[in-house]
Amino acid sequence: MTTESFLELGGVSAGYGASRVLDGIDLGIAKGEFVALLGASGCGKTTLLRAIAGFVSPNAGSIRVAGRDVTRLPPDKRGMALVFQSYALWPHMTVAQNIGYGLKLKRQPRAEIARRVGEMEKLLGLDGLGDRKPAQLSGGQRQRVALGRALAIDPEILLLDEPLSNLDARIRLTVRHEIRALQKRLGITAVHVTHDREEAMVMADRIVILDAGRIAQQGTPEAVYNRPASAFVAAFMGAENRVELWGQPSSGRFEIESGPANAACAVPLEGRPLARGFVEARFRAEAAQLLAVTAGDAPPAGTLEFSGRIESVSYPGGLWRHAVRVGDDVVLVDAGMAFAAGEAVKVRIPSQVLFLFNAPAASSPAPTRSRQGGDKSRSLEASEA
Amino acid sequence: MSKRFLGLLLVLPALAVIVLLFIVPLAASVVGAFEVEGGHGFGNFVKSVELYRGDTIFTVLIVSLSTLLIGLFSIAIGGYLTLGENPRAVAILRWLYRWPMFIPFIVVGQILRTFLAKNGLMNNLLISAGVITPMQATAFLDWRGIVIAFVWKQVPFVALLVAGAMASIDRGTIEAARNLGASRLRILIEIVVPQVATTLLVGLILSFVTMMSVLSVPLMINAQSPTMLTADIAFRINAYGDYGVANALGLISLVITSGVAWIYLRHTMKERA
């Protein structure tokens, strides 16, 4: 958390009727920072953005901009501009009229509006399109007009509600960098809502992951990616492979007991609050190594090794992706060379890319759960996702 | 039997209905408008212009004024239903505004006749409220009564169309304007109405044509001169059996409504281009 917050949310809760969409959100955003609100659909990220913008009034909590309480202020008195997912351009106005409308509302002189609109068109590469109607523009151009309309009034905070989700996949990649570069150049504070992990990683200084109306974790892209705080965050950040293990902490290390498919191994605890019992191990397909079972050398210290059998192979590009049966679970592992289906293999996961979390039932052991068994159906689901 | 012939046979009943019930009577009255004693000519039109020039202008003015007022009221109602922030008031308005649509024109005429008369309910209320004295009470049963009746009856219809169109525009376009600081009135005029302009125009043109053809309201409220063309047509036929002038007046009404339809067509063509 930054020491000096420009935009500050304190205990913001909101809901429609009886359902609670946001549940006590505390968040501080520094001036000039680019923050991505990341989450699955229905997690409350758009509601949070709309609460910041002033279109949803929170049931509890406060929103402050530069120390000024704006919780009850109307949307236009907050110094913020929102870019809508649908762009929400006015179809009866030209590009120039769309961009200049905010200035017209502020009663700026006509010459000043024309100058500012020209500046925006130049900034966003819309030169010569000023007289077109939105219907005559491509998706990418519309998106830039929406951005220009928001930036023309020189807001302190730019709010982006999934602005790239309506673009072609190829354009999206370049627009990501364009928006990021623009935000840096203008030094504007930006809050960006997205469900696309990669988009958030590429664009944001800080990622805030939301789950069921609460902040699941926040931090720099590399922190969230490499040190997920919960199984949910790990799965959301791409560690979809899930295997259950048994182990216990012991003098700064977590000792994983050998199971039907894995060898015993001890990994550094690094301050993780792991308790004795079942743990959920999560890792990414590309983080694990796949070796032929004949490879004789023992795994390096702190590396978890499973023995498994290849079920199927596919080629998504770059690396071969293998579905490997490990005990009752199926995990996906990438490798530079293809293994044949049915081949016996070893899967090695170095400790720094192995995420361990106490399984929910670990604190109160469920009698139905055997030490060897896993939650087979759930892990299959996770690895196929 | 060829397939082509069978297809023709299938559309024949529909075609016959259109020809017999629509095209033939229309053609007959168009031809009838030019029939004078001992041949064809413009006699009926000369007579129509001489006798009913004032009524024609009266009709066009009344219907145009009513159309304008209907447009304003239905924008106001649709706008409040779309942008209103008091959910209870919006719900009440939504429930209330449609009622006049289900009341026939003749009943509207009857209701307003008793309401607007010199000793009618409106003046009685105004007098007992002390707004006017009994000496000042006048009947509204002239052009004002007709306009009030038309607006009262047609606003719900146009408002229904307009409110539906307003409800289906992208809410984001309204919120984007609010985000930039537009007041609700500006949003209505500059953002919402332009996006529903075509629907509004269609509703107003349908209302215009409907009002041009209403007989009961002018008969009930204002049958003296000047009155509307529909009342004149009825009078020519009932009093004189003069179908020639009646047909000529009908054709004049048709030309007026065609003019409005032409405005509409030209507008939609321009929009598509």
Interface residues (C-beta under 8 A of the other chain):
Chain A: A53 G54 F55 P74 P75 D76 K77 M80 A81 L82 F84 Q85 S86 Y87 A88 L89 W90 P91 H92 Y101 G102 L105 K106 R149 I153
Chain B: D170 G172 T173 E175 A176 A177 R178 N179 L180 G181 A182 R186 I191 P194 Q195 A197
